[in-house]
């Protein structure tokens, strides 16, 4: 007599259950084998095996949060083995919508060379209708002690600018410096570093008005005129920052930076440093998965949830188990940081936590200032950072700081 439909279904369910149990036992035995035979030590450099364990959900059977892997990496002529700390296990989303399982890892030290999060930007971009002659930009709102409402930044063009060319004013990276009083200005092709023409500013209203800075906020753009804070201190937006470009590129120096908006300017390091991923072997990079990263913009960009897909990123305040400005937006907290801080609730910012001090890869006893990913919501130029004492604070984007790269590892 043959099986009934009900009996066949129960037999299939039993078979699937046995297969699942065998699969679990197999992975448990593999973990036990790694520990018993002291093979765990070999995982430090075996990224492929670690990635498989991360994907299959077995990494915590053989490692714990804070344990490390250290694949080889180079910067220029210098070779290193920077250690990644195991920070968190979980899921992540790829650009095609697929959800994968893996683990978040972050450099224990910070990079050997610093660079700005983002460079001070141009104040204006030309649309191709301008020619030679006198032009001026009106200051619509006081900013610091140097930018005075009603004054005019006047320049004299001796050559016709092309559409997309940028007008950059060297403000000395201080809002106290008066942009109308003899500051050097330059016209560049978009993204170029060789000036097409230059001069010095004056306070005058001769010729044609190009526009004016916003009268409502020093952090807001107005047509083709940039926000003064971005002109002085750079742009604190992860999706458009120079640091993100370098971290996610394998290109050599001079080839990884591209303008991300009409005012964007290249940092000097773009010409001297290779892309971060150029330092890793291809069989390591392929396990750094390009996952969905959400970063909330400042109030002045309407608190938009910027979505990027990054192989390399920086930890957000939320992931560091610090009190975020946008709770539930920039990733789950990482168990590593919860344990490191020894807290049962997220750590308030604008306070000092010695356990958050980061040291240099090339000088392990030298504490460093370092960038994090989160934008400070109250300023278009501010990024959350960590100080040499572990103080969690916000700083300007143009500062040359280091960072601790993070990745999501999976098969």
Secondary structure, DSSP 8 states (H G I E B T S, - for coil): ----HHHHHHHHHHHHHHHHHHHHHHHHHHHHHHHHTTGGGGGGT-HHHHHHHHHHT-HHHH--TT-EE---EEETTEEE---EEEEEEEEEE-TTS-EEEEEEEEESSB-SS-EESS----SEE--S---SEEEEEE--S-BTTTB-TT-EEEEEESS---TT-EEEE--TT-TTS-TTSS-EEEEE-TT-SS-SEEEE-EE---SEEEEE--SS-TTS-BTTB--HHHHHH----GGG-HHHHHHT----TTSS----STT----GGGGTS--GGGGS-HHHHTTB--EEEEEE--GGGTT-EEEEEESSB---TTTTTB--SSTTTS----HHHHHHHT-SS-B-SSSB-GGG-EEETTEEEEEE-EEEEEE-TT-TTEEEEE-TT-BEEEEETTSEEEE--EEEE--
